[in-house]
Amino acid sequence: MPSVVSPVSNRLLYYLEPAGPDMNGSTNRFADRLEPLGVATGAFLVAVALGTVAGMPWTTNGSTLVSAVQLLGVAGMITIGVGLAWLARLE
């Protein structure tokens, strides 16, 4: 019995296969199977950090020290997200 693969799963498999020539002589998009996951996770971390800043968390507390720690955490999250995306794209 032949296996049935939907067009959506074919596209997903295309993005998750390692780069390089395959049996048909074509090349795949990514060098590593986890590269899309690393880039997406890094972008998600940056988006959450920017959303946190947009929500202005320092307006709900009365302490300057707490606000500084919150902003330090946001800066750290952006750094980790950008670093993860950059690390995932290295070959």
Buried (B, 14 or more C-beta within 10 A) or exposed (E): EEEEEEEEEEEEEEEBEEBEEEEEEEEBEBEBEEBBBBBEBBBEBBEEBBEBBEEEBBEEEEEEEEBEEBBEEBEEBBEBBBEBBEEBBEE
